[in-house]
């Protein structure tokens, strides 16, 4: 018979961050930026982030995705969407934890 698919990226158990935490992104395109967690996607092992205090250059490319023309989106072009990163690429910001 066939093998069953196992989601290797799913998070089982506790995570080091939760919704509402202020985190520092330590890897990837958004490295060094501070963000607030909007949602934790446990089945995908990712967190959805809301950035604050981005530079003008970063704001231009923030969460933009190119989409083709369709009935749902007749113009096509760039569409804003939430930014998600892998949960291992964020660390809880120490200063925010001390203030809370």
C-alpha atoms as an extended CHARMM CRD file, in Angstrom:
* protein
*
       100  EXT
         1         1  UNK       CA              0.0000000000        0.0000000000        0.0000000000  PROA      1               0.0000000000
         2         2  UNK       CA              1.0020000000        3.6780000000       -0.2110000000  PROA      2               0.0000000000
         3         3  UNK       CA              2.7410000000        5.5730000000        2.4950000000  PROA      3               0.0000000000
         4         4  UNK       CA              0.7800000000        8.1900000000        4.3830000000  PROA      4               0.0000000000
         5         5  UNK       CA              2.0070000000       11.7520000000        4.1220000000  PROA      5               0.0000000000
         6         6  UNK       CA              3.5720000000       13.1920000000        7.2500000000  PROA      6               0.0000000000
         7         7  UNK       CA              3.8260000000       16.9520000000        7.6410000000  PROA      7               0.0000000000
         8         8  UNK       CA              7.4130000000       17.4190000000        8.8470000000  PROA      8               0.0000000000
         9         9  UNK       CA              7.0120000000       21.1620000000        9.3380000000  PROA      9               0.0000000000
        10        10  UNK       CA              4.0490000000       20.9250000000       11.7240000000  PROA      10              0.0000000000
        11        11  UNK       CA              4.7150000000       22.1240000000       15.2680000000  PROA      11              0.0000000000
        12        12  UNK       CA              3.9110000000       19.5780000000       17.9560000000  PROA      12              0.0000000000
        13        13  UNK       CA              3.8840000000       20.8910000000       21.5240000000  PROA      13              0.0000000000
        14        14  UNK       CA              4.7980000000       24.3410000000       22.8060000000  PROA      14              0.0000000000
        15        15  UNK       CA              6.4050000000       27.1120000000       20.8010000000  PROA      15              0.0000000000
        16        16  UNK       CA              8.7660000000       29.8180000000       22.0180000000  PROA      16              0.0000000000
        17        17  UNK       CA              6.4640000000       32.5900000000       20.7480000000  PROA      17              0.0000000000
        18        18  UNK       CA              2.7220000000       33.2350000000       20.7130000000  PROA      18              0.0000000000
        19        19  UNK       CA              0.2030000000       35.6030000000       19.1580000000  PROA      19              0.0000000000
        20        20  UNK       CA              0.7640000000       39.2000000000       20.2580000000  PROA      20              0.0000000000
        21        21  UNK       CA              4.4770000000       38.7930000000       21.0960000000  PROA      21              0.0000000000
        22        22  UNK       CA              6.9870000000       41.3300000000       19.7870000000  PROA      22              0.0000000000
        23        23  UNK       CA              9.7840000000       39.4890000000       17.9960000000  PROA      23              0.0000000000
        24        24  UNK       CA             13.0450000000       40.1640000000       16.1930000000  PROA      24              0.0000000000
        25        25  UNK       CA             13.5080000000       38.4480000000       12.8240000000  PROA      25              0.0000000000
        26        26  UNK       CA             16.9590000000       36.8250000000       12.8250000000  PROA      26              0.0000000000
        27        27  UNK       CA             17.1390000000       35.3570000000        9.3320000000  PROA      27              0.0000000000
        28        28  UNK       CA             15.8900000000       35.8590000000        5.7840000000  PROA      28              0.0000000000
        29        29  UNK       CA             14.6710000000       38.8850000000        3.8420000000  PROA      29              0.0000000000
        30        30  UNK       CA             13.3630000000       40.6620000000        6.9660000000  PROA      30              0.0000000000
        31        31  UNK       CA             16.4860000000       40.0880000000        9.1040000000  PROA      31              0.0000000000
        32        32  UNK       CA             16.9280000000       42.6810000000       11.8540000000  PROA      32              0.0000000000
        33        33  UNK       CA             13.3300000000       43.9560000000       11.7120000000  PROA      33              0.0000000000
        34        34  UNK       CA             11.0040000000       44.1000000000       14.7180000000  PROA      34              0.0000000000
        35        35  UNK       CA              7.4840000000       42.7610000000       14.2750000000  PROA      35              0.0000000000
        36        36  UNK       CA              4.3740000000       41.7230000000       16.1630000000  PROA      36              0.0000000000
        37        37  UNK       CA              2.9550000000       38.2180000000       15.7060000000  PROA      37              0.0000000000
        38        38  UNK       CA             -0.5540000000       38.2810000000       14.2360000000  PROA      38              0.0000000000
        39        39  UNK       CA             -1.0060000000       34.5000000000       14.0030000000  PROA      39              0.0000000000
        40        40  UNK       CA              0.8620000000       31.2350000000       14.5510000000  PROA      40              0.0000000000
        41        41  UNK       CA              0.3550000000       28.6580000000       11.7860000000  PROA      41              0.0000000000
        42        42  UNK       CA              1.1740000000       25.4710000000       13.7020000000  PROA      42              0.0000000000
        43        43  UNK       CA              0.4240000000       23.0910000000       10.8250000000  PROA      43              0.0000000000
        44        44  UNK       CA              2.9170000000       24.9120000000        8.5910000000  PROA      44              0.0000000000
        45        45  UNK       CA              5.4380000000       25.8730000000       11.2720000000  PROA      45              0.0000000000
        46        46  UNK       CA              5.2290000000       29.5740000000       10.4150000000  PROA      46              0.0000000000
        47        47  UNK       CA              4.2280000000       32.8700000000       12.0320000000  PROA      47              0.0000000000
        48        48  UNK       CA              2.3860000000       35.7670000000       10.3500000000  PROA      48              0.0000000000
        49        49  UNK       CA              4.0200000000       39.1070000000       11.1510000000  PROA      49              0.0000000000
        50        50  UNK       CA              2.9460000000       42.7560000000       11.2990000000  PROA      50              0.0000000000
        51        51  UNK       CA              5.9690000000       45.0490000000       10.9640000000  PROA      51              0.0000000000
        52        52  UNK       CA              6.3920000000       48.4310000000       12.6360000000  PROA      52              0.0000000000
        53        53  UNK       CA              8.8640000000       51.1660000000       11.7660000000  PROA      53              0.0000000000
        54        54  UNK       CA              9.9780000000       49.8700000000        8.3670000000  PROA      54              0.0000000000
        55        55  UNK       CA             12.2720000000       51.9500000000        6.1700000000  PROA      55              0.0000000000
        56        56  UNK       CA             10.8340000000       53.4030000000        2.9600000000  PROA      56              0.0000000000
        57        57  UNK       CA             12.7260000000       50.8280000000        0.8640000000  PROA      57              0.0000000000
        58        58  UNK       CA             11.3610000000       47.8890000000        2.8450000000  PROA      58              0.0000000000
        59        59  UNK       CA              7.8010000000       49.2910000000        2.7610000000  PROA      59              0.0000000000
        60        60  UNK       CA              7.8920000000       49.2250000000       -1.0560000000  PROA      60              0.0000000000
        61        61  UNK       CA              8.4840000000       45.4790000000       -1.1310000000  PROA      61              0.0000000000
        62        62  UNK       CA              6.4500000000       44.6620000000        1.9760000000  PROA      62              0.0000000000
        63        63  UNK       CA              4.2230000000       41.6460000000        1.3960000000  PROA      63              0.0000000000
        64        64  UNK       CA              3.7220000000       42.2920000000       -2.3030000000  PROA      64              0.0000000000
        65        65  UNK       CA              2.9040000000       39.4080000000       -4.6130000000  PROA      65              0.0000000000
        66        66  UNK       CA              2.4870000000       39.5550000000       -8.3800000000  PROA      66              0.0000000000
        67        67  UNK       CA             -0.7790000000       38.0100000000       -9.5640000000  PROA      67              0.0000000000
        68        68  UNK       CA             -2.0670000000       37.3050000000      -13.0360000000  PROA      68              0.0000000000
        69        69  UNK       CA             -5.2770000000       38.7720000000      -14.4200000000  PROA      69              0.0000000000
        70        70  UNK       CA             -8.3800000000       36.8010000000      -13.4740000000  PROA      70              0.0000000000
        71        71  UNK       CA            -12.0750000000       37.3520000000      -12.8760000000  PROA      71              0.0000000000
        72        72  UNK       CA            -11.3780000000       37.8170000000       -9.1810000000  PROA      72              0.0000000000
        73        73  UNK       CA             -8.5630000000       40.2940000000       -9.9020000000  PROA      73              0.0000000000
        74        74  UNK       CA             -9.2110000000       41.8610000000      -13.3400000000  PROA      74              0.0000000000
        75        75  UNK       CA             -6.2800000000       44.2990000000      -13.1570000000  PROA      75              0.0000000000
        76        76  UNK       CA             -3.6060000000       41.7960000000      -12.1180000000  PROA      76              0.0000000000
        77        77  UNK       CA             -0.3250000000       43.2940000000      -10.9040000000  PROA      77              0.0000000000
        78        78  UNK       CA              0.8870000000       43.6560000000       -7.3240000000  PROA      78              0.0000000000
        79        79  UNK       CA             -1.3260000000       42.6510000000       -4.4010000000  PROA      79              0.0000000000
        80        80  UNK       CA             -0.5870000000       43.1190000000       -0.6950000000  PROA      80              0.0000000000
        81        81  UNK       CA             -0.5380000000       40.0680000000        1.5250000000  PROA      81              0.0000000000
        82        82  UNK       CA              0.6190000000       39.1380000000        5.0070000000  PROA      82              0.0000000000
        83        83  UNK       CA              4.2720000000       38.2590000000        5.5440000000  PROA      83              0.0000000000
        84        84  UNK       CA              4.9690000000       34.8980000000        7.1240000000  PROA      84              0.0000000000
        85        85  UNK       CA              8.3200000000       33.4660000000        8.1700000000  PROA      85              0.0000000000
        86        86  UNK       CA              9.3660000000       30.1420000000        9.6460000000  PROA      86              0.0000000000
        87        87  UNK       CA              8.9800000000       30.0550000000       13.4160000000  PROA      87              0.0000000000
        88        88  UNK       CA             12.6820000000       29.2500000000       13.8740000000  PROA      88              0.0000000000
        89        89  UNK       CA             13.6120000000       32.5600000000       12.2160000000  PROA      89              0.0000000000
        90        90  UNK       CA             12.1600000000       34.7350000000       14.9920000000  PROA      90              0.0000000000
        91        91  UNK       CA             13.2780000000       35.3900000000       18.5680000000  PROA      91              0.0000000000
        92        92  UNK       CA             11.2480000000       36.9420000000       21.3490000000  PROA      92              0.0000000000
        93        93  UNK       CA             12.3920000000       40.5110000000       21.8910000000  PROA      93              0.0000000000
        94        94  UNK       CA             13.7500000000       40.7410000000       25.4510000000  PROA      94              0.0000000000
        95        95  UNK       CA             12.8480000000       44.4100000000       26.0010000000  PROA      95              0.0000000000
        96        96  UNK       CA              9.1850000000       43.8220000000       25.1610000000  PROA      96              0.0000000000
        97        97  UNK       CA              8.9660000000       40.9410000000       27.6330000000  PROA      97              0.0000000000
        98        98  UNK       CA             10.4140000000       43.0480000000       30.4760000000  PROA      98              0.0000000000
        99        99  UNK       CA              7.8880000000       45.8550000000       29.8840000000  PROA      99              0.0000000000
       100       100  UNK       CA              4.8440000000       43.5630000000       29.8630000000  PROA      100             0.0000000000
